[in-house]
Amino acid sequence: MALPPSDLKRYARHLALNQFGPAGQQKLSASRVLIAGCGGLGSPAALYLAAAGVGTLGLLDFDVVDESNLQRQVLFETADIGEPKVERARRRLSALNPRIDVVAHQQELCAANVRELFDHYDLIIDGSDRVGTHYLVSDACVLYRKPLVTAAVYRFEGQIMSYLPDRGPCYRCLFPTIDPAAAPGCADTGVLGVLPGVMGTLQATEAIKLLTGIGLPLLGRLLTYDALELRFHELRFARREDCAVCGRQPTIVAPVDPPGFCTQRELRAVRSIDAASLARDLRAGDDAPMLIDVREGAEFEAGHLAGSINLPLSLLDHEGRDAQLQRLDTQRALVFVCRSGVRSAQAAAIAQRSGFGIVRQLDGGLLSWREEVDASLVIA
């Protein structure tokens, strides 16, 4: 089928490429791509895929636009704060290219809905910022035979790889087990604002190559980027025969939520306490809340609130978490703390799910405590 005359000018620079041409553009126009996560990675990927003319672009995100997103999530502007990400993104992308269909999925990805969502698309782009979601997306792509382009960012570094059914190793071949503590979110560690732009644009590039069949895809190759050194490195890896999802005898035969996985609904149900109120409550003697610091041991040793116990989130995210939770006093209110409030919210959600009564998390984490209560607190 020939391209309509209205597309000839819009996609003229694609049509001029010998490796691409009208056939490549027609393949893009017939393609359906789902972007899981409309944040720092998903924003540039969505913009470039919309501009490139991908026929149907699905946007999957449960969150709303926050002011802290605007430093790197280029799909949004100040007026969008408080609005659902997928709706604002849909309007922006439809305005950029009215010739494509943009579908908004305002829901949270989990094992229960992953197949229903993925079945409607030809390729998945993983733009999520949670390590558990990376595993869920990758596992589902292997099980349901969907091409995948996945990326991640951390401070000044990024990484990206691709997966094609029967043509290369999967995410678990490279990272067999989940270690959430090894990959804290950018709210805890920070991220250079332009870094997700680099990696998200690379994701769009890979997606276009996979959809059109041009070039050499990142199969069995992890591409890493160091923004401070402005260097790319490549790590080659092979399919593992003992891989839990794509190996000879897989143990994962259906998508499952990772250990300790907390949905956004659970996280939003967590109640917070500000630093000044917590300081007042801690002076209540026997009625004072129990403080649980969920940072890793080295962070805890560098500096922590007096009287707090160290129970790293990484221990709560594994099968032995019930034994760890038994350390907590069920007769007292529990306040979970971390550096900025991200990990503590996850830990509090796990505690609520486990049936604990009064559960809070320190809003803004120890950073807010240092700002509002004790400027001498050392925070790793």
C-alpha positions in Angstrom: 0.0 0.0 0.0 1.4 3.4 -1.0 1.8 6.2 1.4 -0.9 8.8 1.2 0.2 12.1 -0.4 -0.2 13.9 2.9 2.6 11.8 4.4 5.1 12.4 1.6 6.2 15.8 2.9 5.9 15.0 6.6 8.2 12.0 6.3 10.3 13.2 3.4 13.6 12.9 5.4 12.8 9.2 6.1 11.9 8.6 2.5 15.2 10.0 1.3 17.1 7.3 3.2 18.0 4.3 1.0 17.9 1.9 3.9 14.5 3.2 4.9 12.4 4.7 2.1 8.6 4.3 1.6 8.7 0.6 2.7 10.2 1.5 6.1 7.7 4.3 6.6 4.8 2.0 5.7 6.1 -0.5 8.3 6.1 2.2 10.9 2.6 3.4 10.0 1.3 -0.2 10.5 3.1 -0.7 13.8 1.7 -0.6 17.3 4.1 0.3 20.2 3.4 0.4 23.9 5.5 2.7 26.1 5.4 1.4 29.7 6.1 4.5 31.8 5.7 8.1 30.6 8.5 9.6 32.7 12.1 10.6 31.9 12.7 7.7 29.4 9.2 7.4 28.0 8.9 11.1 27.3 11.6 11.4 24.6 10.9 7.9 23.3 7.2 8.9 22.8 8.0 12.2 21.2 10.3 10.7 18.6 8.2 7.7 17.8 5.1 10.0 17.3 7.2 12.2 15.1 8.5 9.2 13.2 4.9 8.1 12.4 4.4 4.9 14.4 0.8 4.1 13.6 -0.5 3.4 17.1 1.3 4.6 20.2 0.1 3.2 23.6 0.9 5.1 26.8 0.9 3.2 30.0 1.2 5.1 33.3 -0.8 5.5 36.5 0.8 8.6 37.9 0.1 12.3 37.7 2.5 15.1 36.7 4.5 16.4 39.6 6.6 19.5 39.6 9.8 17.4 40.3 9.1 15.6 37.0 9.6 18.7 34.9 13.4 18.7 35.2 13.6 15.7 32.8 10.1 14.6 31.6 9.9 16.7 28.5 6.4 15.7 27.5 5.0 17.9 30.2 4.8 21.6 31.2 4.1 23.5 34.3 0.4 23.8 33.6 0.1 20.0 33.6 1.0 19.6 37.3 -1.5 17.4 39.0 -3.0 16.0 35.7 -2.8 12.4 34.7 0.4 11.8 32.7 -1.1 9.7 30.0 -3.9 12.2 29.2 -1.5 15.1 29.0 0.9 13.0 26.9 -1.8 11.9 24.6 -2.8 15.5 23.8 0.8 16.6 23.3 1.6 13.7 20.9 -1.7 14.0 19.0 -0.9 17.6 18.4 2.6 16.8 17.3 1.3 14.2 14.8 -2.5 14.1 14.2 -2.0 11.2 11.7 -1.2 8.6 14.4 -3.5 7.0 17.0 -2.4 7.6 20.6 -4.0 5.4 23.2 -3.9 6.3 26.9 -3.8 3.5 29.5 -4.2 5.1 32.9 -3.5 2.1 35.0 -0.6 0.4 36.8 1.1 -2.6 35.2 1.0 -5.8 37.2 0.9 -9.5 36.6 -2.9 -9.5 36.4 -3.2 -7.1 33.4 0.1 -7.4 31.6 -1.1 -9.9 29.0 -4.3 -8.0 28.2 -2.2 -4.8 27.6 0.7 -6.4 25.7 -1.6 -8.4 23.4 -2.6 -5.2 21.5 1.0 -4.2 20.6 3.9 -5.3 18.4 6.7 -4.0 20.5 7.2 -2.8 24.1 9.4 0.0 25.3 10.1 -0.2 29.0 10.5 3.3 30.4 9.7 2.3 34.0 11.7 3.5 37.0 11.2 0.5 39.3 13.5 -2.5 39.1 10.6 -4.9 39.8 8.7 -3.5 36.8 11.7 -4.2 34.6 11.6 -7.8 35.5 7.8 -8.0 35.0 8.0 -6.4 31.6 10.9 -8.5 30.4 9.3 -11.8 31.7 6.0 -11.0 29.9 7.8 -10.1 26.7 9.6 -13.5 26.7 6.4 -15.4 27.6 4.2 -13.6 25.1 6.9 -13.3 22.4 7.0 -9.5 22.2 10.1 -7.5 21.1 11.4 -5.3 23.9 13.6 -2.3 24.3 14.5 -1.6 27.9 16.6 1.1 29.5 17.4 2.5 32.9 19.2 5.6 34.3 21.1 6.2 37.6 22.6 9.5 38.6 24.9 10.1 35.6 24.8 6.7 34.0 22.4 4.9 31.7 22.0 1.5 30.1 19.9 0.0 27.3 19.4 -3.4 25.7 16.9 -5.1 23.3 15.2 -8.5 23.2 13.7 -10.4 20.3 12.0 -13.8 20.7 14.3 -16.7 19.8 17.1 -14.3 18.8 18.9 -13.4 21.9 19.2 -13.4 25.7 16.6 -11.7 27.9 16.9 -9.3 30.8 17.1 -12.1 33.4 20.0 -13.7 31.5 22.0 -10.6 32.4 20.5 -9.9 35.8 19.1 -13.2 37.1 17.8 -12.0 40.5 16.0 -8.9 41.8 18.0 -6.6 44.1 15.9 -3.4 44.6 18.5 -2.0 47.0 21.1 -2.0 44.2 18.9 0.2 42.1 17.2 2.9 44.2 15.0 5.4 42.4 16.1 8.8 41.2 14.2 10.5 44.1 16.7 8.9 46.4 19.9 9.3 44.4 19.2 12.1 41.9 19.6 12.0 38.1 21.0 14.4 35.6 18.0 15.8 33.8 19.3 15.3 30.2 20.4 11.7 30.9 16.9 10.1 30.4 16.7 12.1 27.2 19.8 10.4 25.8 18.6 6.9 26.8 15.0 7.5 25.8 16.1 8.7 22.3 18.2 5.5 22.0 15.1 3.5 22.9 13.2 5.2 20.1 16.1 4.5 17.7 16.1 0.8 18.6 12.4 0.5 18.3 12.4 2.1 14.8 15.2 -0.3 13.7 13.3 -3.4 15.1 10.0 -2.4 13.5 11.5 -1.7 10.1 14.2 -4.4 10.1 17.1 -2.0 9.4 20.5 -2.0 11.1 22.0 -4.2 13.9 19.8 -4.4 17.1 21.2 -4.5 20.6 20.7 -8.2 21.0 23.1 -9.8 23.6 24.7 -6.4 24.0 24.2 -4.0 27.0 25.1 -0.5 25.9 26.1 1.7 28.8 26.5 5.5 28.8 28.6 7.6 31.2 27.5 11.2 30.9 30.3 12.6 33.0 33.0 11.0 30.8 30.8 11.2 27.7 31.6 7.6 26.9 29.7 4.6 25.7 30.7 1.0 26.5 29.3 -2.3 25.3 29.0 -5.4 27.4 28.3 -8.6 25.4 26.3 -11.4 27.1 24.8 -14.7 26.1 21.6 -16.5 26.8 21.8 -18.5 30.0 20.8 -22.2 29.8 19.5 -21.9 33.4 17.6 -18.7 32.9 14.4 -18.8 34.9 12.2 -17.5 32.0 14.0 -18.3 28.7 16.3 -21.2 29.7 15.9 -24.9 28.9 13.8 -25.6 32.0 12.1 -22.3 32.9 10.6 -21.9 36.4 8.7 -18.7 35.4 5.9 -19.8 33.2 3.5 -16.9 33.8 4.1 -13.3 34.8 4.2 -12.8 38.6 4.6 -9.6 40.7 8.1 -9.5 42.1 8.6 -10.1 45.8 7.7 -7.0 47.8 6.1 -5.3 44.7 3.9 -2.4 45.8 1.3 -0.9 43.5 0.9 2.9 43.2 -2.5 2.5 44.9 -0.8 0.9 47.9 1.9 3.6 48.0 -0.7 6.4 47.9 -2.5 4.8 50.8 0.6 5.2 53.0 0.1 8.1 55.5 3.0 10.5 56.0 4.2 12.5 59.0 6.3 15.6 58.7 9.6 16.1 60.5 8.4 18.6 63.0 5.4 16.4 64.0 7.7 13.3 64.3 10.1 15.2 66.5 7.2 16.1 68.8 5.9 12.5 68.9 9.3 11.1 69.8 9.2 13.1 73.0 6.0 11.2 74.1 7.9 8.6 76.2 6.3 5.1 76.2 3.9 6.3 73.6 6.6 7.3 71.1 6.5 5.6 67.7 9.0 3.0 66.7 11.5 4.3 64.1 12.5 1.9 61.3 15.3 3.1 59.0 15.1 1.1 55.7 18.3 2.3 54.2 21.2 -0.1 53.7 23.6 -0.8 56.6 26.4 1.4 55.4 24.0 4.3 55.0 22.6 3.7 58.5 26.0 3.6 60.1 27.0 6.9 58.5 24.2 8.7 60.4 20.7 7.9 61.7 18.0 9.1 64.1 18.5 8.1 67.8 16.6 5.0 68.8 15.9 3.8 65.2 16.4 0.3 64.1 17.9 -0.7 60.8 15.7 -2.9 58.6 16.8 -2.4 55.0 14.1 -2.4 52.3 16.1 -5.1 50.4 15.3 -7.5 53.3 11.6 -6.7 53.1 11.6 -7.2 49.3 12.5 -10.9 49.6 10.8 -14.1 50.8 12.2 -13.8 54.4 10.4 -10.5 55.0 7.9 -12.1 57.4 10.7 -13.0 59.8 12.1 -9.5 59.5 8.7 -7.9 60.2 8.5 -9.9 63.5 11.2 -7.6 64.8 8.6 -4.8 64.9 6.5 -3.9 67.9 2.9 -4.4 67.0 1.7 -2.4 70.0 3.4 0.8 68.8 2.9 3.1 65.9 5.6 2.5 63.2 7.4 5.3 61.3 9.5 4.2 58.4 12.4 6.5 57.3 14.9 6.7 54.5 17.0 9.4 52.8 14.2 11.1 50.9 11.0 9.2 51.5 10.8 6.8 48.5 12.1 3.6 50.1 10.3 4.3 53.3 6.9 4.6 51.5 7.5 1.2 49.9 8.4 -0.3 53.3 5.3 1.2 54.9 3.1 -0.2 52.2 4.6 -3.7 52.8 3.9 -3.3 56.6 0.3 -2.2 55.9 -0.2 -5.1 53.6 1.1 -7.4 56.4 -1.6 -6.1 58.8 0.3 -3.6 61.0 -2.0 -1.0 62.5 -0.6 2.5 62.7 1.9 2.9 60.0 3.5 6.2 58.8 6.5 7.2 56.7 8.6 10.3 57.2 7.7 12.8 54.5 10.8 14.0 52.7 12.9 11.5 54.6 16.0 12.4 56.6 16.7 15.2 54.2 13.6 17.0 55.6 14.6 16.1 59.2 18.0 17.7 58.7 16.4 20.8 57.2 13.6 21.2 59.7 14.8 19.6 63.0 18.6 18.9 63.2 21.0 20.4 60.8 23.9 18.4 62.2 22.5 15.0 61.0 24.9 13.2 58.8 23.2 11.5 55.8 25.0 9.2 53.4 
